[in-house]
Amino acid sequence: MNVRYFKVGLVVVSLLFVLFGCNSKGVEGNGTNGETPKIVSLPVIEEEVVQVGSLEEELLNVTNLEPPYTLEERFSYTYGYLLMEGEMREFQEGLLPSYFARGALDAGFGNPALLDKNSMNTALYEYQRKIIEEATKRLEELAAKNLDDAESFLAINGKREGVITTSTGLQYEILKGTDEEKPLEDDVVRVNYRLTYLDGREGDASIRGIPSTFDLSAMIPGFREGLMLMGVGSEFRFFVHPNLGYGASGSAKIEPNTLLIFDVGLVEIVD
């Protein structure tokens, strides 16, 4: 087992004397004439730290480690593995395993750091800025693509028989019509609904048999406008342009400029 540091002290000196004292030059008298051997005064080293092994040896030792056995070994390996796995997944190509490992070794063994604190802070700031800029660019590209897809779809969809386009750009079709009361923009309604996207994925839905309750004043413009066209008991399908939905910002679950398709059944207007 490679040990980076070891301590030499009085106990070691005493042990060496006990083992080899009879033949040591540090003893006066041979003990054969009844004389008591005398110990020559030796300097006592209270504590001395001696460095053994280079960084290369440390790295070699790490790569040649046996599978962990003790709890501390297993915990240390598991923590390091999971930490690196998580960081690589988060930063992908931005995190270099060799320098990550070197930084960990330098910190763990107390080696001089390759960068001073100011340089480290600068590196963190610059990388954070790089991540934000790249993420912003990807979002802008995604928003442009989604908007183009949405408008291309709506241009064709609006020509289908039964699809009606309002002055705001909302498209809808009536799946089941009624002549019942219609909600106003500040009403609270109970509806069954299902949200899907252009690729057919489901984004959200009410629980089967349990209508959801919404305050229309708090809904996105396209959903609110569509519901105000519905009579109680009717069923509509809305095709909501991004400008009437979550727009270029999107939401936590919805990409920027996403076209929203709602299948909605108006159950009742809540008093």
Secondary structure as UniProt FT lines:
FT   STRAND          5..7
FT   HELIX           10..20
FT   HELIX           21..23
FT   TURN            25..26
FT   STRAND          27..28
FT   STRAND          38..39
FT   STRAND          49..51
FT   HELIX           55..63
FT   HELIX           71..91
FT   HELIX           92..94
FT   HELIX           97..109
FT   HELIX           117..157
FT   TURN            158..159
FT   TURN            161..162
FT   STRAND          164..165
FT   TURN            167..168
FT   STRAND          171..176
FT   TURN            185..186
FT   STRAND          188..196
FT   TURN            198..199
FT   STRAND          202..205
FT   TURN            208..209
FT   STRAND          212..215
FT   HELIX           216..218
FT   HELIX           221..227
FT   TURN            228..229
FT   TURN            232..233
FT   STRAND          235..240
FT   HELIX           242..244
FT   TURN            245..249
FT   TURN            256..257
FT   STRAND          260..270
//
